[in-house]
């Protein structure tokens, strides 16, 4: 399971997309992670894009995007 981790996180937005731009996961909680499924089915081995926006307790906002590889 892929989680967002950190001690100073006030708010989080985390989303994952397949290669066709279809959103396969979305969460507004650092306690909810992606288990590698979409619509109840395990996703295929592939590279998935993610977008992450975190707001820290001091109000600083951190945004990043990248890739995660799923191997089955």
C-alpha positions, 0 to 999 in steps of 0.5 A, spaced: 500 500 500 502 506 498 501 512 503 503 519 504 507 520 510 509 526 514 509 528 521 507 536 519 501 534 514 495 538 515 491 537 509 493 532 503 490 531 496 493 525 493 491 522 486 494 516 481 493 516 474 494 510 469 497 512 462 491 514 459 490 519 464 484 515 467 484 517 475 485 510 478 485 513 486 484 519 490 485 521 497 484 527 502 487 523 507 494 521 509 491 514 513 488 512 506 493 509 501 493 506 494 492 498 494 494 497 487 487 496 485 482 500 480 474 498 481 476 492 485 481 489 480 488 489 481 491 493 476 496 491 471 504 492 471 505 498 469 507 505 470 502 510 474 503 517 474 501 521 481 500 528 483 500 530 491 499 536 494 500 537 501 499 543 506 503 543 512 501 545 519 505 552 518 501 553 512 506 551 507 504 548 501 508 543 497 506 540 490 509 534 486 508 529 481 511 523 478 511 516 477 510 509 481 511 503 478 507 497 479 510 490 478 505 484 479 
